[in-house]
Amino acid sequence: MIKTTRKKPYRYLFLMLSLIVYLFSLISSATAEEEDEESFPIGEHGGRLLIEDDVVVELLLYERGIAPVFRAWVMRQGVAVTPGEWQINVELMRLGDEEESISFIAEDDFLTSSAAIEPPHSFDVEVNARIQGVSYEWEFESHQGRIEIDSEMAKQVGIRVSQVTNGIIHQTIPLYGKITPDPQQISYVTARYPGLIKSIIPAIGDEVRAGELLLTIEANDSLRTYEILSPIDGVVIERPGNTGEVAGEQSLLTIANYQIVWANLNVFLTDSQWIKPGQVVSISMGGLSTVGSIAYLNPGKGLSAQIQAIIILDNSDMQWIPGMLVEAEVTVQEFEVPLVITNLALQDIGGEQIVFIQVGELYETRKVELGRTDGNLTEVLGGLRQGERYVVENSYLLKADLQKSLAADDD
């Protein structure tokens, strides 16, 4: 049978907060060291200056109104060197040991990369140039959105990762309704023959078993006393009759068995074309949740703008109370896609959706292009590759540190 789950409150909050503060102190210290290491001279075009002897190369990642490209200028002894007198090649090493070789072509008074530089723009850079017959080489780091965290610390603060893989996106329709008893598990106990009620044994709230004695009645015609036994297992929820009263056609006891209940969901006619028996349904109310399937659809008498979708639920733990209002998501279609990530991984930085990938003890942002979503999983159209490891829990800790660093840079 399908089990009902209840969300548990957070525990050990003080310990978690202490670990988070400690993590921020470690990350902030590492970030400050990286910022000191990454200070470099800037050229007149806004690019990084690479200097050796009397040669100065300015390398700029240009992305104003065009796809990002590298642009490079050269000065020797303070005089610009024309593009025909020098060549340059750039080797990029991205996180995860992905290498990329960038060639350049002449354009106006500078050289530009022959292909766009795809994001992320975070890499180790090796520059090889030949200027007026002399070879030069520079190396530097240009890391954006990268953080290093000790693996033990990441474990303690709950940073958990998973692999990018294929998956199924579920198209769902929200429905609303309430929990109702199973009509076959409600019994209205009446007298077989009119007469005087001699005894009623159970009280309201008492549990009874099928075949258990409920009451005795003295028949008016024969003056003989007969017994009425419980037709089902259940609980007495109503007891209109009392000892000494006359039993006629009215109900004397109502017995209900709530071990099985229904989720009775309202389906608007505009959605009814998508709702079919057998479809999977996720049902929730507050901290309760469960999963079932549509047993059947009840159109009623056709006088309403709605039909009823009936989901039969195991209620052996007695947590689904008849009358309880519930929300539901019905899976009406499924799409198998090559790349999916959990929505818990997504963070918004500067209006862009990003995730953090992990390589060893390094974490780095990846801007992602997203497709269809079902509220739990989202299709990835670009920015990630199959098998990459990405943060699925507590990525907000990494985001908070990046935003702190960005704020410090603005100051």
C-alpha positions as CSV (number, residue, x, y, z in Angstrom):
1,M,0.0,0.0,0.0
2,I,1.1,3.6,-0.5
3,K,2.6,5.2,2.6
4,T,1.8,8.7,3.6
5,T,4.7,10.9,4.5
6,R,4.9,13.8,6.9
7,K,7.5,16.6,6.6
8,K,9.7,16.8,9.6
9,P,10.8,20.1,11.2
10,Y,14.5,21.1,11.0
11,R,16.6,19.8,13.8
12,Y,20.0,20.9,15.1
13,L,19.4,24.4,13.8
14,F,22.0,26.0,16.1
15,L,24.7,23.5,14.9
16,M,23.8,24.2,11.3
17,L,24.0,28.0,11.7
18,S,27.4,27.6,13.4
19,L,28.7,25.6,10.6
20,I,27.3,28.0,8.0
21,V,29.1,30.9,9.8
22,Y,32.3,28.9,9.8
23,L,31.9,28.1,6.2
24,F,31.5,31.7,5.2
25,S,34.6,32.6,7.1
26,L,36.6,30.0,5.3
27,I,35.2,30.9,1.9
28,S,35.6,34.6,2.5
29,S,39.3,34.1,3.5
30,A,39.9,32.1,0.3
31,T,38.1,34.7,-1.8
32,A,40.2,37.5,-0.4
33,E,43.4,35.6,-1.2
34,E,42.2,35.0,-4.7
35,E,41.3,38.6,-5.2
36,D,44.8,39.6,-4.1
37,E,46.3,37.1,-6.6
38,E,44.0,38.2,-9.4
39,S,44.9,41.9,-9.3
40,F,46.5,42.9,-12.7
41,P,47.1,46.0,-14.8
42,I,44.4,47.1,-17.1
43,G,45.0,48.5,-20.6
44,E,43.3,51.4,-22.4
45,H,40.7,49.1,-24.0
46,G,39.8,47.6,-20.6
47,G,41.7,44.3,-21.1
48,R,44.4,42.5,-19.1
49,L,48.0,43.7,-19.7
50,L,50.6,41.0,-20.3
51,I,54.1,42.5,-20.1
52,E,57.6,41.2,-20.9
53,D,60.6,43.4,-21.5
54,D,59.5,46.2,-23.8
55,V,56.4,44.2,-25.1
56,V,52.9,44.8,-23.8
57,V,50.0,42.6,-25.0
58,E,46.5,43.7,-24.0
59,L,43.9,40.8,-24.0
60,L,40.3,41.6,-23.7
61,L,37.2,39.4,-23.6
62,Y,34.8,41.6,-25.6
63,E,31.0,41.0,-25.4
64,R,29.3,44.2,-26.1
65,G,26.4,43.5,-28.5
66,I,28.1,40.5,-30.0
67,A,28.9,36.9,-29.1
68,P,31.9,37.0,-26.7
69,V,35.3,37.1,-28.4
70,F,38.9,37.8,-27.5
71,R,40.5,40.9,-28.8
72,A,44.2,41.6,-28.6
73,W,46.5,44.6,-29.1
74,V,50.3,44.8,-29.0
75,M,52.7,47.7,-28.1
76,R,56.4,47.5,-28.4
77,Q,58.5,50.3,-26.8
78,G,55.3,52.3,-26.6
79,V,54.4,52.0,-30.3
80,A,51.5,50.0,-31.6
81,V,52.4,46.9,-33.6
82,T,50.3,46.3,-36.7
83,P,48.4,43.0,-36.9
84,G,50.5,41.8,-39.8
85,E,53.6,41.8,-37.6
86,W,52.5,39.4,-34.9
87,Q,50.4,36.3,-34.2
88,I,48.8,35.0,-31.0
89,N,47.2,31.8,-29.8
90,V,45.3,31.3,-26.6
91,E,44.9,27.9,-24.8
92,L,42.0,27.7,-22.3
93,M,41.7,25.1,-19.5
94,R,38.3,25.0,-18.0
95,L,37.2,23.3,-14.8
96,G,37.2,19.6,-15.4
97,D,40.3,19.6,-17.6
98,E,38.4,20.7,-20.7
99,E,40.9,22.3,-23.1
100,E,40.2,24.7,-25.9
101,S,42.6,26.3,-28.4
102,I,41.7,29.7,-29.7
103,S,43.2,31.1,-32.9
104,F,43.1,34.8,-34.0
105,I,42.5,36.7,-37.2
106,A,43.3,40.4,-38.1
107,E,40.6,43.0,-37.8
108,D,41.3,46.8,-38.0
109,D,44.2,47.5,-35.6
110,F,43.8,44.4,-33.5
111,L,43.5,40.6,-33.6
112,T,40.2,38.9,-32.7
113,S,39.5,35.3,-31.9
114,S,38.2,33.4,-35.0
115,A,35.3,31.8,-32.9
116,A,33.1,32.9,-30.1
117,I,34.2,32.2,-26.5
118,E,31.4,30.1,-25.1
119,P,30.5,30.5,-21.4
120,P,31.4,29.9,-18.7
121,H,34.3,32.4,-18.9
122,S,36.2,30.8,-16.1
123,F,39.5,29.2,-17.1
124,D,43.3,28.9,-16.8
125,V,44.8,30.8,-19.7
126,E,48.0,30.2,-21.6
127,V,49.0,32.9,-24.2
128,N,51.5,32.2,-26.9
129,A,52.5,35.1,-29.1
130,R,55.1,35.7,-31.8
131,I,55.8,39.4,-32.2
132,Q,58.2,40.6,-34.9
133,G,60.0,37.3,-34.9
134,V,60.3,36.8,-31.1
135,S,58.2,34.3,-29.1
136,Y,56.5,35.1,-25.8
137,E,54.5,33.1,-23.4
138,W,52.2,34.1,-20.5
139,E,50.0,32.2,-18.1
140,F,47.3,33.4,-15.8
141,E,44.0,32.4,-14.1
142,S,40.7,34.0,-14.8
143,H,38.2,32.3,-12.5
144,Q,34.6,33.6,-12.4
145,G,32.1,32.2,-9.9
146,R,34.5,29.6,-8.5
147,I,34.7,28.6,-4.9
148,E,36.8,26.0,-3.1
149,I,35.4,24.2,-0.1
150,D,37.0,21.4,1.9
151,S,35.0,18.1,1.3
152,E,34.5,17.5,5.0
153,M,33.1,21.0,5.5
154,A,30.8,20.6,2.5
155,K,29.5,17.4,4.0
156,Q,28.9,19.0,7.4
157,V,26.8,21.9,6.0
158,G,24.8,19.6,3.8
159,I,26.1,20.5,0.4
160,R,25.0,17.5,-1.7
161,V,25.7,16.8,-5.3
162,S,24.3,14.6,-8.1
163,Q,25.0,13.9,-11.7
164,V,23.3,15.5,-14.7
165,T,21.5,12.7,-16.4
166,N,18.5,12.0,-18.6
167,G,15.0,11.9,-17.1
168,I,11.3,12.3,-17.5
169,I,9.4,15.6,-17.3
170,H,5.8,15.2,-16.1
171,Q,3.2,17.5,-17.5
172,T,0.7,18.0,-14.7
173,I,-2.7,19.6,-14.1
174,P,-3.6,20.9,-10.6
175,L,-6.8,19.7,-9.0
176,Y,-8.5,20.5,-5.7
177,G,-11.0,18.5,-3.7
178,K,-11.5,16.8,-0.3
179,I,-11.2,13.5,1.5
180,T,-14.4,11.6,1.7
181,P,-15.3,8.2,3.2
182,D,-15.5,5.2,0.9
183,P,-19.3,4.9,0.4
184,Q,-19.0,1.1,0.6
185,Q,-17.5,1.4,4.1
186,I,-20.4,3.4,5.6
187,S,-23.2,1.4,7.2
188,Y,-26.5,2.8,8.4
189,V,-27.9,0.2,10.9
190,T,-31.7,-0.1,11.0
191,A,-34.2,-2.4,12.6
192,R,-35.4,-5.4,10.5
193,Y,-38.8,-5.2,12.2
194,P,-40.3,-2.3,14.1
195,G,-40.2,-2.6,17.8
196,L,-38.8,-1.5,21.2
197,I,-35.1,-1.0,21.5
198,K,-34.1,-3.2,24.5
199,S,-30.3,-2.4,24.4
200,I,-27.7,-0.5,22.4
201,I,-24.2,-1.6,23.3
202,P,-21.6,0.6,21.5
203,A,-21.3,4.3,22.2
204,I,-20.2,7.0,19.7
205,G,-16.4,6.5,19.0
206,D,-16.4,2.8,19.9
207,E,-14.7,0.5,17.5
208,V,-16.7,-2.6,16.4
209,R,-15.9,-5.7,14.4
210,A,-18.1,-7.3,11.7
211,G,-20.4,-9.8,13.4
212,E,-20.2,-8.1,16.8
213,L,-23.5,-7.6,18.7
214,L,-24.8,-4.0,18.4
215,L,-28.3,-3.9,19.8
216,T,-31.4,-5.9,20.7
217,I,-35.0,-5.1,19.7
218,E,-38.3,-6.5,20.8
219,A,-40.5,-6.9,17.7
220,N,-44.0,-5.3,17.9
221,D,-45.7,-8.2,16.1
222,S,-44.2,-11.2,17.8
223,L,-42.9,-9.6,21.0
224,R,-39.8,-11.7,20.4
225,T,-36.4,-10.1,20.9
226,Y,-33.9,-10.3,18.0
227,E,-30.3,-9.2,17.7
228,I,-28.6,-6.9,15.2
229,L,-24.9,-7.5,14.4
230,S,-22.4,-5.2,12.9
231,P,-22.2,-5.6,9.1
232,I,-18.6,-4.2,8.9
233,D,-15.5,-3.3,10.9
234,G,-15.4,0.3,11.8
235,V,-16.2,3.1,14.3
236,V,-19.5,4.3,15.5
237,I,-19.9,7.8,14.3
238,E,-23.6,8.4,14.9
239,R,-26.1,6.9,17.4
240,P,-29.6,8.4,16.9
241,G,-31.3,5.6,18.7
242,N,-31.5,4.9,22.5
243,T,-32.7,2.2,24.8
244,G,-36.4,2.4,25.4
245,E,-37.2,4.1,22.1
246,V,-39.3,2.7,19.3
247,A,-37.3,1.5,16.3
248,G,-38.9,2.1,12.9
249,E,-37.3,2.8,9.6
250,Q,-34.8,5.3,10.9
251,S,-31.1,4.7,11.3
252,L,-30.1,3.6,14.8
253,L,-26.3,3.5,14.4
254,T,-23.9,4.7,11.7
255,I,-20.6,2.8,11.4
256,A,-17.7,4.0,9.3
257,N,-14.5,2.3,8.3
258,Y,-11.9,5.0,7.4
259,Q,-9.0,2.5,6.8
260,I,-9.7,3.3,3.1
261,V,-10.8,6.8,2.0
262,W,-11.3,8.6,-1.2
263,A,-9.7,11.8,-2.5
264,N,-12.6,13.3,-4.4
265,L,-11.1,15.8,-6.8
266,N,-13.0,18.4,-8.9
267,V,-12.2,18.3,-12.6
268,F,-13.4,21.2,-14.8
269,L,-14.8,20.2,-18.1
270,T,-12.1,22.1,-19.9
271,D,-9.5,19.8,-18.3
272,S,-11.5,16.6,-18.5
273,Q,-10.1,15.7,-22.0
274,W,-6.7,15.2,-20.3
275,I,-7.8,13.3,-17.2
276,K,-8.0,9.6,-17.5
277,P,-8.3,6.6,-15.1
278,G,-4.9,5.2,-14.1
279,Q,-3.1,8.5,-14.2
280,V,-0.7,9.1,-11.3
281,V,-1.8,11.7,-8.8
282,S,0.3,13.5,-6.1
283,I,-1.9,14.6,-3.2
284,S,-1.0,17.0,-0.4
285,M,-2.4,18.9,2.5
286,G,0.0,20.9,4.7
287,G,2.7,18.5,5.8
288,L,1.0,15.4,4.5
289,S,1.6,14.0,1.1
290,T,0.9,10.7,-0.8
291,V,0.8,9.3,-4.3
292,G,-2.1,7.4,-5.9
293,S,-3.8,6.9,-9.2
294,I,-7.3,7.7,-10.5
295,A,-9.6,4.8,-9.9
296,Y,-12.4,6.2,-12.0
297,L,-14.2,9.3,-13.1
298,N,-17.7,10.2,-11.9
299,P,-19.7,12.5,-14.2
300,G,-22.6,12.6,-11.7
301,K,-25.9,13.4,-13.3
302,G,-24.3,15.7,-15.9
303,L,-25.8,18.8,-14.3
304,S,-22.5,20.3,-13.2
305,A,-19.6,22.0,-14.9
306,Q,-17.3,19.5,-13.1
307,I,-16.7,15.8,-12.9
308,Q,-15.1,14.0,-10.0
309,A,-11.8,12.1,-10.2
310,I,-11.7,9.4,-7.5
311,I,-8.4,8.3,-5.9
312,I,-8.6,5.5,-3.4
313,L,-6.1,6.0,-0.5
314,D,-4.7,3.6,2.1
315,N,-5.5,5.4,5.4
316,S,-4.3,2.7,7.8
317,D,-2.4,5.4,9.8
318,M,-5.7,7.5,10.0
319,Q,-4.0,10.7,8.9
320,W,-6.4,11.5,6.1
321,I,-9.6,12.8,7.8
322,P,-12.9,12.9,5.8
323,G,-13.7,16.5,5.0
324,M,-10.0,17.5,4.8
325,L,-9.4,19.8,1.8
326,V,-6.5,18.7,-0.4
327,E,-4.4,19.8,-3.4
328,A,-3.3,17.4,-6.2
329,E,-1.2,17.2,-9.3
330,V,-2.3,14.8,-12.0
331,T,0.4,13.6,-14.4
332,V,-1.3,13.8,-17.8
333,Q,1.8,13.4,-20.1
334,E,5.4,12.4,-19.8
335,F,8.4,13.6,-21.8
336,E,11.7,11.7,-21.8
337,V,14.5,14.3,-22.2
338,P,18.3,13.9,-22.5
339,L,19.3,16.2,-19.7
340,V,17.4,17.1,-16.5
341,I,18.2,18.7,-13.2
342,T,16.3,19.1,-9.9
343,N,14.7,22.5,-9.4
344,L,16.3,22.6,-6.0
345,A,19.7,23.2,-7.7
346,L,18.6,26.4,-9.5
347,Q,19.7,29.8,-8.2
348,D,19.0,33.3,-9.6
349,I,22.1,35.5,-9.9
350,G,21.7,38.8,-11.7
351,G,18.5,37.7,-13.3
352,E,20.1,34.5,-14.8
353,Q,19.4,30.9,-13.8
354,I,22.6,29.2,-12.7
355,V,23.6,25.9,-11.0
356,F,26.9,25.1,-9.3
357,I,29.0,22.3,-10.7
358,Q,31.5,20.4,-8.7
359,V,35.0,19.1,-9.6
360,G,36.8,17.8,-6.5
361,E,36.7,20.5,-3.9
362,L,36.0,23.2,-6.5
363,Y,32.5,24.6,-7.2
364,E,31.7,26.9,-10.1
365,T,28.6,28.6,-11.5
366,R,27.1,27.5,-14.8
367,K,24.5,29.6,-16.6
368,V,21.8,27.2,-17.9
369,E,19.3,27.3,-20.7
370,L,16.1,25.7,-19.5
371,G,13.2,24.0,-21.2
372,R,10.2,22.2,-19.9
373,T,9.6,21.8,-16.1
374,D,7.2,19.9,-13.9
375,G,7.9,21.7,-10.7
376,N,10.4,19.1,-9.5
377,L,12.7,18.5,-12.6
378,T,13.6,20.9,-15.4
379,E,14.9,20.1,-18.9
380,V,18.4,21.5,-19.6
381,L,18.9,22.8,-23.2
382,G,22.3,24.2,-22.7
383,G,25.1,25.0,-20.2
384,L,25.6,21.5,-18.7
385,R,26.8,18.1,-20.0
386,Q,25.8,14.6,-19.3
387,G,27.5,13.2,-16.2
388,E,28.6,16.6,-14.8
389,R,28.2,16.8,-11.0
390,Y,26.1,19.6,-9.7
391,V,24.9,20.8,-6.3
392,V,21.4,19.8,-5.5
393,E,21.1,20.8,-1.9
394,N,22.1,24.0,0.0
395,S,23.5,25.7,-3.1
396,Y,22.2,28.9,-1.6
397,L,25.3,28.9,0.7
398,L,27.5,29.2,-2.4
399,K,25.3,31.8,-3.9
400,A,25.4,33.9,-0.7
401,D,29.2,33.9,-0.8
402,L,29.3,34.9,-4.5
403,Q,26.9,37.8,-3.9
404,K,29.0,38.9,-0.9
405,S,32.1,38.9,-3.1
406,L,30.3,40.9,-5.8
407,A,29.1,43.4,-3.3
408,A,32.7,43.8,-2.0
409,D,33.9,44.3,-5.6
410,D,31.3,47.1,-6.2
411,D,32.5,48.9,-3.0
